[in-house]
């Protein structure tokens, strides 16, 4: 009874969809609105006046296409990051080119899904990034790993050293685990996990978890999971 009351008081995940294809917006909105813990607060066909929109709608998570009419490539993502650096952003696009994936990762995107992903994956991605995790589709992860491994082999910079525990935390960050999940997996407290995450970000001079994972792969410290 106590758990049910607690869940009923939990605010839904406020989600904003930005895509210039009305059919895509309708489909994704339908998928997300079917979940009791997710609320679609708006769907837009572009990012004109996005600063005012974000201030008014106050979303927790944004699903963002990379091609928005006159806004090409990752320019929309770059503008969003400048306006709202703390907003959780999931790229939802048909672009699986390495160039797009790498640029998005460098801008600190929280998730990267390809259009055509099953509805369970879309819903799971929204929940994961809202809780502080990440959501990278396996096909995208494989290309990101490929690119970073190639750059790592060419790099002449010394590798940053990590403790065994920090490496374990990095590996779990790479699969999108939250601090709580990492703590349960490694049998350590959530506050200890936060300490290790802070140390990792500091050593890599990374601004967020996604960037830290990307840099760790580049350094050859960990490898991203590629799925089956």
C-alpha positions as CSV (number, residue, x, y, z in Angstrom):
1,X,0.0,0.0,0.0
2,X,2.8,2.4,0.9
3,X,4.6,1.7,-2.3
4,X,1.5,2.3,-4.4
5,X,0.9,5.6,-2.7
6,X,4.5,6.6,-3.3
7,X,4.3,5.8,-7.0
8,X,1.0,7.7,-7.4
9,X,2.7,10.8,-6.1
10,X,5.6,10.5,-8.5
11,X,5.5,13.1,-11.3
12,X,5.5,11.7,-14.8
13,X,8.5,12.2,-17.0
14,X,7.8,15.4,-18.9
15,X,8.8,14.7,-22.5
16,X,9.2,17.0,-25.5
17,X,9.3,15.7,-29.1
18,X,11.0,17.7,-31.8
19,X,10.7,16.3,-35.4
20,X,9.7,17.9,-38.6
21,X,7.7,14.8,-39.7
22,X,4.1,15.0,-38.4
23,X,3.6,11.2,-38.7
24,X,6.7,10.5,-36.6
25,X,5.6,13.0,-34.0
26,X,2.2,11.4,-33.8
27,X,3.5,7.9,-33.6
28,X,6.1,8.6,-30.9
29,X,3.5,10.7,-28.9
30,X,1.1,7.8,-29.1
31,X,3.7,5.4,-27.8
32,X,4.8,7.6,-24.9
33,X,1.4,8.8,-23.9
34,X,0.3,5.2,-23.4
35,X,2.7,5.0,-20.4
36,X,1.4,6.2,-17.1
37,X,4.8,7.5,-16.0
38,X,5.5,9.6,-19.1
39,X,3.7,12.8,-20.2
40,X,4.3,14.3,-23.6
41,X,4.1,18.1,-22.9
42,X,4.6,19.2,-26.5
43,X,5.6,18.2,-30.0
44,X,7.4,20.6,-32.3
45,X,8.5,20.6,-36.0
46,X,11.5,22.8,-35.3
47,X,13.5,24.7,-32.7
48,X,12.5,28.3,-33.5
49,X,11.9,30.1,-30.2
50,X,13.0,26.9,-28.4
51,X,14.3,28.9,-25.4
52,X,10.9,30.3,-24.6
53,X,9.3,26.9,-25.3
54,X,11.6,25.1,-22.8
55,X,11.0,27.8,-20.2
56,X,7.2,27.3,-20.6
57,X,7.0,23.5,-20.9
58,X,9.9,22.6,-18.6
59,X,10.6,19.2,-20.1
60,X,12.7,16.5,-18.4
61,X,13.6,14.7,-21.6
62,X,13.7,15.8,-25.3
63,X,13.5,13.5,-28.3
64,X,15.3,15.3,-31.1
65,X,15.6,14.6,-34.8
66,X,18.9,15.7,-36.3
67,X,17.4,17.0,-39.6
68,X,14.9,19.8,-39.0
69,X,14.1,21.6,-42.2
70,X,16.6,24.4,-42.5
71,X,18.6,23.3,-39.4
72,X,21.0,20.6,-40.8
73,X,22.9,17.9,-39.0
74,X,23.7,18.4,-35.3
75,X,23.2,22.1,-35.4
76,X,19.9,21.7,-33.6
77,X,21.5,19.7,-30.9
78,X,24.3,22.2,-30.5
79,X,21.8,25.0,-30.0
80,X,19.8,23.0,-27.5
81,X,23.0,22.3,-25.5
82,X,23.8,26.0,-25.5
83,X,20.4,27.0,-24.2
84,X,19.7,24.1,-21.9
85,X,22.9,22.2,-21.0
86,X,21.2,20.1,-18.3
87,X,18.3,18.9,-20.4
88,X,18.3,15.2,-21.1
89,X,18.4,14.8,-24.9
90,X,17.8,11.6,-26.9
91,X,18.7,11.9,-30.5
92,X,15.9,10.1,-32.5
93,X,16.9,10.0,-36.1
94,X,17.3,7.9,-39.3
95,X,20.9,8.9,-39.5
96,X,23.3,6.1,-38.6
97,X,26.4,7.7,-40.2
98,X,29.5,7.7,-38.1
99,X,29.9,11.4,-38.5
100,X,26.5,12.2,-37.0
101,X,27.0,9.7,-34.1
102,X,30.5,11.1,-33.2
103,X,29.4,14.7,-33.3
104,X,26.3,14.0,-31.2
105,X,28.5,12.1,-28.6
106,X,30.9,15.0,-28.4
107,X,28.1,17.3,-27.7
108,X,27.1,15.2,-24.7
109,X,23.9,13.6,-26.0
110,X,22.2,11.3,-23.4
111,X,20.8,8.8,-25.9
112,X,20.9,7.9,-29.6
113,X,18.1,5.9,-31.2
114,X,17.4,5.1,-34.8
115,X,13.9,5.5,-36.2
116,X,12.3,2.2,-36.4
117,X,13.4,1.2,-32.9
118,X,10.8,-0.9,-31.1
119,X,8.4,1.0,-28.9
120,X,9.8,-0.7,-25.8
121,X,13.3,0.7,-26.6
122,X,11.9,4.2,-27.0
123,X,10.1,4.1,-23.7
124,X,13.0,2.5,-22.0
125,X,15.4,5.2,-23.3
126,X,13.2,8.0,-21.9
127,X,13.1,6.3,-18.5
128,X,16.8,5.5,-18.5
129,X,18.1,9.0,-19.3
130,X,15.6,10.6,-16.9
131,X,17.2,8.6,-14.1
132,X,20.7,9.7,-15.1
133,X,21.6,6.8,-17.4
134,X,22.2,6.7,-21.1
135,X,20.5,4.9,-24.0
136,X,22.6,4.1,-27.1
137,X,21.3,1.6,-29.6
138,X,23.7,-1.4,-30.2
139,X,24.2,-0.5,-33.9
140,X,25.2,3.0,-32.9
141,X,27.4,1.8,-30.1
142,X,29.3,-0.4,-32.5
143,X,30.1,2.5,-34.8
144,X,31.0,4.7,-31.9
145,X,33.4,2.0,-30.6
146,X,34.9,1.5,-34.0
147,X,35.6,5.2,-34.4
148,X,37.0,5.6,-31.0
149,X,39.2,2.5,-31.2
150,X,40.7,3.8,-34.5
151,X,41.4,7.2,-33.0
152,X,42.9,5.6,-29.9
153,X,45.3,3.6,-32.0
154,X,46.5,6.8,-33.7
155,X,46.7,8.8,-30.5
156,X,50.1,9.6,-29.0
157,X,48.8,11.1,-25.8
158,X,49.4,9.2,-22.6
159,X,46.5,7.2,-21.3
160,X,44.9,8.3,-18.0
161,X,45.1,5.6,-15.4
162,X,42.0,4.5,-13.4
163,X,41.6,2.2,-10.4
164,X,40.0,-1.2,-10.8
165,X,36.8,0.1,-9.2
166,X,36.7,3.2,-11.4
167,X,37.1,1.0,-14.5
168,X,34.2,-1.2,-13.3
169,X,32.0,1.9,-12.8
170,X,33.0,3.2,-16.3
171,X,32.0,-0.2,-17.8
172,X,28.6,0.0,-16.2
173,X,28.1,3.6,-17.2
174,X,28.7,2.4,-20.8
175,X,25.6,0.2,-20.7
176,X,23.5,3.0,-19.4
177,X,23.2,2.0,-15.7
178,X,22.1,4.6,-13.1
179,X,24.1,5.2,-10.0
180,X,21.6,3.1,-8.0
181,X,22.0,0.2,-10.4
182,X,25.8,0.4,-10.4
183,X,25.8,0.4,-6.6
184,X,23.6,-2.7,-6.5
185,X,25.8,-4.5,-9.1
186,X,29.1,-3.7,-7.3
187,X,27.7,-3.9,-3.8
188,X,28.6,-0.4,-2.9
189,X,26.5,2.6,-1.7
190,X,25.0,5.1,-4.2
191,X,27.1,7.8,-2.6
192,X,30.3,5.8,-3.2
193,X,29.2,5.5,-6.9
194,X,28.7,9.2,-7.1
195,X,32.2,9.7,-5.7
196,X,33.7,7.4,-8.4
197,X,31.7,9.1,-11.1
198,X,32.9,12.5,-10.0
199,X,36.5,11.2,-10.0
200,X,36.1,9.8,-13.5
201,X,34.7,13.0,-14.9
202,X,37.5,15.0,-13.2
203,X,40.3,12.7,-14.6
204,X,38.9,12.8,-18.1
205,X,37.9,16.5,-17.9
206,X,34.4,15.4,-19.2
207,X,31.3,17.4,-18.6
208,X,28.9,14.4,-18.4
209,X,28.6,10.6,-18.3
210,X,28.2,10.1,-22.0
211,X,31.2,12.2,-22.8
212,X,33.2,10.3,-20.2
213,X,32.3,7.0,-21.7
214,X,33.2,8.2,-25.2
215,X,36.6,9.5,-24.0
216,X,37.3,6.3,-22.1
217,X,36.6,4.2,-25.2
218,X,38.9,6.6,-27.1
219,X,41.6,6.0,-24.5
220,X,41.2,2.2,-24.8
221,X,40.2,2.0,-21.1
222,X,36.9,0.2,-21.9
223,X,35.0,-1.1,-24.9
224,X,31.4,-0.3,-25.6
225,X,29.0,-3.3,-25.7
226,X,27.9,-4.1,-29.3
227,X,25.0,-6.4,-28.6
228,X,24.2,-9.6,-30.5
